[in-house]
Amino acid sequence: MDKTSVYRGKFFPLIRLFALSHAHAALFHSCSASPSKHYSLREKPSVSRKHKVVIFRDFRHVNNLNDAVCVFNQMVQTEPLPCVVEFAKLLRVMISMKHYSGVVSFFGEMRKLGIPFDEYILTIVINSFCLLGCAEHGFSVLGIFFKSGVQFNVVTFSTILRGLCEQNKIKDAMWLFNKLVTERICKMDEVMFGIVMNGLCKQGHTQTALSLLRIMEQGDTKPNTIVYSIVVDALCKDKMVGAAFNLFNEMKRKGITPNVLTYSSLVDGLCKFDQWEEVRLLLDEMMYLNVSPNVHTFSMLVDAFCKKGMVEDAVEVLTIMIRRGEHPDVVTYNSIMEGYCLRGEIDVARRILDSMIDTGVKPDIFSYNILVNGYCKQKKLDEAMHLYFEISQKGLKPDTVTYSTILQGLFEVGRVECSENFFTEMENAGHSPDIYTCGIMLHGYLKNGHVEKAMSLFHRWEKQKEDTNIFIYNTGNGGFFRIQKLDKARSIFDKLYSIGLHPDAITYNITVNGLCVEGLVDEAKELLRKMEDNGCLPDNATSNLIVRGFLKSNKTNEAMAVLKAIIGEGSFLPADKDTVSLLIELLLLIGEGPFLLNMIPEFHIRNEK
């Protein structure tokens, strides 16, 4: 029995789940427009015959789709036909030019003309479908494998698995993976395991990936450095740094050498927990083992330092990075810019952008959004708008973040009409406002006293059921409380359940705060009971608000009752400075010094956390 027959028997249950009778239609009519709609594949070739041999050897003259069509026509009219390798070379050139639908069309023409193909060409076609975002159509190509008797190989299945994972179709990927394993359709390798585990980790299924790693350890295909690194990175991203280090030490005990990606993931995890001494030790270990930090490692350090306001340290890392021959990329520069913006040094951040351009690194939309946000926070809206226009001049397109940031900035300085015009410009540019942009508009109107406009906007989005979100109601609720429109705020809160939305802790806290500010602490206390009855437990912020409400209303006994209940439950006292200050003053006035002394350890523990 030949290998094809063996594969056919094992693979048939997988294939028949797909409509093979429609494979041709799925293959050639389900993706974007093919080149045949613009060029005739039968037209007379325009490439001269004297270049034919050179073109067939390396296709150096194929620079665009028109060239590819001409060369393809020349090849199919050549007698004898060029070998299958030459057609594969042309398809690879098409892939490099990102003409993925053209690859699918060329392959369809090859089938019509009866031109032979092999597993390599079929895998190229599958890859084209994946790059088009149509990984599921790769199964149609598997049907062609089956019907033509071409052998399957691990690269083919790895290509489909990678495409499914990149499209976040992890369930489909796992189904195919399990089918391949249980029916032993092909020999699994580390690459295939790595693709699936990486897909799982990106979807947040870190524990499933770890379980798969343990299964892999028991099988014939052992996990390598890359596979271990994928799981280590996922554990660090899930803030399970201890588990990541356990796996890191385990792989070293097994003689599997960590690489720069493994170390970089651990460095990033440690930075997030401010464990700088451990970071230093890990970097020392890298140097001792001759594992050189790369641009990714350095960028992680720069980003971590900047987020902590340690910009000088970040700049020092940048200097070391350049000295070691690593070239900072746009991510590195963006982190430095954000660090300076967080410190309010927006002009320095702007100079960083200019120096980035001078060094040949092209800024992206995130670079400009960082600066736009920095200018808006300093209420320098003219500079922010100037930067907005510069974005288009640089060949970039503003995104929803750009528009939302400027909208918020304009409302903050009271330029309501400009905000409205800018919002219209955003919609005209094809950017549908997301839920947060809607919140910015609603909050902006209320902040500037445009209650009727806010109500009109609120009702407009309320009618659009797909946009109904608790965030919008929270924004409206808080806004109306701030401008002392209690009737409107109450009506928003009361109608939540009737429209199928459940108040969250933020909703309750906004309402409790609004009631307390108006001196309606008894109503706030009653709302607190409803909150618990509805299964939404009060958090520290809620306790803080209700205690402050009682204290400001001179209802000390009620405040004491809440505090004693908090201490009795073993909870920590909310560490709000205003509340604490007011609390201490009143406790001393009413002679509750002993209770205050008992609470000092709670303050201390809370502040240490």
Secondary structure, DSSP 8 states (H G I E B T S, - for coil): --HHHHHHHHHHHHHTTS-GGGHHHHHHHSSS--GGGTS-TTS---S-GGGHHHHHHH-TT--SHHHHHHHHHHHHTSSS---HHHHHHHHHHHHHTT-HHHHHHHHHHHHHHT----HHHHHHHHHHHHHTT-GGGHHHHHHHHHHHT----HHHHHHHHHHHHHTT-HHHHHHHHHHHHHTT-S---HHHHHHHHHHHHHTT-HHHHHHHHHHHHHSSS---HHHHHHHHHHHHHTT-HHHHHHHHHHHHHTT----HHHHHHHHHHHHHTT-HHHHHHHHHHHHHTT----HHHHHHHHHHHHHTT-HHHHHHHHHHHHHTT----HHHHHHHHHHHHHTT-HHHHHHHHHHHHHTT----HHHHHHHHHHHHHTT-HHHHHHHHHHHHHTT----HHHHHHHHHHHHHTT-HHHHHHHHHHHHHTT----HHHHHHHHHHHHHTT-HHHHHHHHHHHHH-GGG--HHHHHHHHHHHHHTT-HHHHHHHHHTTGGGT----HHHHHHHHHHHHHTT-HHHHHHHHHHHHHTT----HHHHHHHHHHHHHTT-HHHHHHHHHHHHHTT------HHHHHHHHHHHHHTT-HHHHHHHHHHHHHHHH-
